[in-house]
């Protein structure tokens, strides 16, 4: 028994060293594999980001193109849109001057026109005035506004006569003013003179009354 060989510790055994070696190699490969995956993720991430940016740029360009197309379409619609306005009929009138007086009176703001009065030989013998207005517009004004306009703007001009010509009656009806206090409503000719009277008016007590 004294010659029996002493047993080696287990960590000096070959099989233990082989196991340790295998574990060491396993952990090295695992570490290398993990680092490789991280590298791949870091490389691929920018590619995805660039792709997303590219998509955003393309969407922005498409949206800008759509807006430009809509603006061009709107400009075309406006330029070609039928306004539906009534066709204006030009009426030839004698040479005239339009007088606009600085006043708060609506009739002064519209302004009146001045025409020559000629005799049968074509000689100028005076002046006449005319204000073109719709019948409803004139009726809507107060009698005082009309009378003040005649007193302050028309009578001082010394016209041979003055006529309110109704444009909504094809310029064929109007009111011929004799003075600031009297007038005649009826059918008129091209010179603004009455050819068929309908009503005679007189301004009295702040109102225009029918003269009977």
C-alpha positions in Angstrom: 0.0 0.0 0.0 2.9 2.3 0.5 3.7 2.1 -3.2 0.2 3.2 -4.5 0.3 6.1 -6.9 -1.4 9.4 -5.7 -4.6 10.5 -7.8 -4.4 13.8 -9.7 -6.8 16.7 -8.9 -9.7 16.9 -11.3 -8.7 20.3 -12.8 -5.5 18.7 -14.0 -7.3 16.0 -15.8 -7.3 16.1 -19.6 -11.1 15.9 -19.9 -11.5 19.0 -17.7 -9.1 20.9 -19.8 -10.9 19.9 -23.0 -14.2 21.1 -21.6 -12.7 24.4 -20.6 -11.2 24.8 -24.1 -14.6 24.1 -25.7 -16.4 26.6 -23.5 -13.8 29.2 -24.3 -14.1 28.7 -28.0 -18.0 28.8 -27.7 -18.0 32.1 -25.9 -15.5 33.6 -28.4 -17.7 32.7 -31.3 -20.8 33.9 -29.5 -19.1 37.3 -28.8 -18.0 37.6 -32.4 -21.5 36.7 -33.6 -23.1 39.3 -31.4 -20.7 42.0 -32.5 -21.4 41.1 -36.2 -25.2 41.4 -35.7 -24.7 44.8 -34.1 -22.6 46.0 -37.0 -25.3 44.8 -39.4 -28.0 46.7 -37.6 -25.9 49.8 -37.5 -25.3 49.6 -41.3 -28.9 48.8 -42.2 -30.5 51.5 -40.0 -29.3 54.4 -42.1 -30.6 52.7 -45.3 -34.1 52.5 -43.8 -33.9 56.1 -42.7 -32.8 57.3 -46.1 -35.6 55.3 -47.7 -38.1 57.0 -45.4 -36.7 60.4 -46.2 -36.9 59.6 -49.9 -40.5 58.7 -49.6 -41.2 61.9 -47.7 -39.5 64.0 -50.4 -41.5 62.2 -53.1 -44.7 62.8 -51.3 -43.9 66.5 -50.8 -43.1 66.8 -54.5 -46.3 65.1 -55.5 -48.3 67.4 -53.1 -46.6 70.5 -54.5 -47.4 69.3 -58.1 -51.1 68.7 -57.1 -51.3 72.3 -55.6 -49.7 73.8 -58.7 -52.1 71.9 -60.9 -55.1 73.0 -58.8 -54.0 76.7 -59.0 -53.6 76.5 -62.8 -57.0 74.9 -63.0 -58.5 77.7 -60.8 -56.9 80.4 -63.0 -58.4 78.7 -66.1 -61.8 78.5 -64.5 -61.8 82.2 -63.5 -60.6 83.3 -66.9 -63.1 81.2 -68.8 -66.0 81.5 -66.3 -69.2 82.9 -67.7 -70.0 86.0 -65.6 -73.7 85.9 -66.5 -73.8 89.7 -66.8 -76.4 91.2 -69.0 -75.1 92.3 -72.4 -74.6 96.0 -72.5 -76.3 97.9 -75.3 -74.4 101.0 -76.4 -76.6 104.0 -77.1 -75.1 106.7 -79.3 -75.5 110.1 -77.7 -74.5 113.6 -78.8 -71.2 115.0 -77.6 -71.4 115.6 -73.9 -69.5 116.5 -70.7 -70.2 114.8 -67.4 -70.2 117.0 -64.3 -69.6 115.5 -60.9 -70.1 117.8 -57.9 -68.3 117.2 -54.6 -71.4 116.6 -52.4 -73.0 114.1 -50.2 -76.2 114.2 -52.3 -76.5 110.8 -54.2 -77.5 112.7 -57.4 -74.3 114.8 -57.3 -72.3 111.5 -56.9 -73.9 110.0 -60.0 -73.2 113.2 -62.0 -75.1 114.7 -64.9 -74.3 115.1 -68.6 -74.4 118.3 -70.7 -75.6 118.3 -74.3 -75.8 121.1 -76.9 -79.2 122.3 -77.9 -79.4 123.0 -81.6 -81.9 124.7 -83.9 -83.3 123.2 -87.1 -80.2 124.5 -89.0 -77.8 122.7 -86.6 -76.7 125.9 -84.9 -76.0 125.7 -81.1 -78.5 127.8 -79.3 -78.0 126.6 -75.7 -77.3 123.7 -73.3 -79.4 121.0 -71.8 -78.6 118.7 -68.8 -79.5 115.0 -68.3 -79.0 112.6 -65.5 -79.3 108.9 -66.4 -80.8 106.9 -63.5 -83.2 104.0 -62.9 -86.7 105.1 -62.0 -86.7 103.1 -58.7 -83.4 104.9 -57.6 -85.0 108.3 -58.1 -88.2 107.4 -56.3 -86.1 106.0 -53.4 -84.6 109.4 -52.8 -86.3 111.9 -50.5 -88.1 114.9 -52.1 -85.7 117.2 -50.3 -82.6 115.5 -51.8 -84.1 115.9 -55.3 -85.1 119.5 -54.7 -81.7 120.4 -53.2 -79.9 118.9 -56.2 -82.0 120.9 -58.6 -81.6 124.1 -56.6 -77.9 123.9 -55.9 -76.5 122.0 -58.8 -78.8 122.4 -61.8 -80.6 125.8 -61.7 -77.4 127.8 -61.4 -76.1 126.3 -64.7 -78.8 128.1 -66.7 -79.7 125.1 -68.8 -82.5 125.4 -71.4 -84.0 122.3 -69.7 -82.9 119.4 -67.6 -84.2 115.7 -67.7 -84.0 112.7 -65.4 -83.7 109.9 -68.0 -84.8 106.4 -66.8 -82.3 103.8 -68.0 -84.6 100.9 -67.0 -87.1 102.3 -69.5 -84.7 102.2 -72.4 -84.1 105.9 -72.1 -87.6 106.5 -73.5 -89.2 107.8 -70.2 -88.1 110.4 -67.8 -88.9 113.6 -65.8 -88.4 116.9 -67.5 -87.6 119.6 -65.0 -89.1 123.1 -65.6 -87.9 124.6 -62.4 -86.8 123.5 -58.9 -90.5 123.3 -58.0 -92.2 121.8 -61.1 -91.6 118.9 -63.4 -93.4 116.6 -65.9 -93.1 112.8 -66.1 -93.8 111.1 -69.4 -92.3 109.7 -72.6 -89.3 111.5 -74.0 -87.4 111.7 -77.3 -83.7 111.5 -77.9 -83.2 115.1 -76.9 -84.8 114.4 -73.5 -87.9 116.5 -74.3 -91.4 115.3 -73.3 -93.4 113.9 -76.3 -96.2 112.5 -74.2 -96.8 113.7 -70.7 -98.3 111.4 -68.0 -98.1 113.4 -64.7 -97.3 116.9 -63.8 -95.5 117.4 -60.5 -95.1 120.3 -58.1 -92.8 120.6 -55.1 -94.7 121.9 -52.1 -94.4 121.6 -48.3 -91.3 119.4 -48.7 -93.0 116.9 -51.0 -93.6 116.4 -54.8 -97.3 116.3 -55.4 -99.4 115.6 -58.5 -100.6 118.8 -60.0 -104.3 118.5 -60.9 
